[in-house]
Amino acid sequence: MLVIRLPEELESRLEALAKRTGRTKTFYAREAIEQHLEDLEDLYLAERVAKRIRAGKEQTSSLAEVEARLGLAD
């Protein structure tokens, strides 16, 4: 279980949204946290891969190379 304190303005906005839509504040808080976590996970993964590319430990391919490999080149 997670308990968080929100700034009054954010709490008011969340309450208004919940009332307008018939959803709970918890629903929107859960959705927001889930989306933000996914974004952070993607960001950290991209940073790790970029670091590996810069270090020469990760192989890259151009779009033309990928298209040719997949038989999509013109």
N, C-alpha and C positions, 0 to 999 in steps of 0.2 A: 504494500500500500504506500502511496506517495501523497504527502500533504505539502502544498506549496502556498505561499502568500503572494498575491498579485498586487501590483499597484492599483489603487482605486479606479483609475481611468480604464485600465485593462479589464478589471473585474466588471465594470459597468458595461463595457462593450461586449464582453463575453455573455453577460446576463441578457443584454438586449438581443443579441444574435440567437441565443437559446430560446427566448420567448417568441421571437419572430418565426422561427423555424420549427418549433415543437420538439427540438432536440435538447439534450441535457448539456450543461456546461462541461461535464465529464467527457461526453462524446467529443466535443470540439477540442478539449485539452489533449485527449488521447490522440486524435487525428493530427493535431499540430506537432506533438512530440514525435509521433511515428514518422511523419514526413520529414521533420528536421533531422532525426536520427539517420534516415535513409540518405539524405543529402550529405550529412557529415561523413557517413561511411563511404559514400562515393568519392567525396573530396579526398579523404585520407588514402583511399586506394589509388586514386589518380596521382597523388603526391608520391606514393611509394614507387609506382611504375615510372613516373618521370625521373625520379632519383636513379632508378636502375638503368633507364635509357641513357642518362647523362654519364653514368659510370661504365657504359658499354656492356652491361650485363643483360640487356633486354634487346631483342631484335625487333626492328620496325620494318614496315612495308609501305610503299606508296599506294595511293588509290589505284593507279594504273597496274601495279603489280598484283594487287588483290583481284582486280577485275579480270586480268589475264589468267590468274590461277583458277578463278571460278568460271572461266569461259565467257565472260561478259564483255570482253574488249571488242571494240569495233573493228 
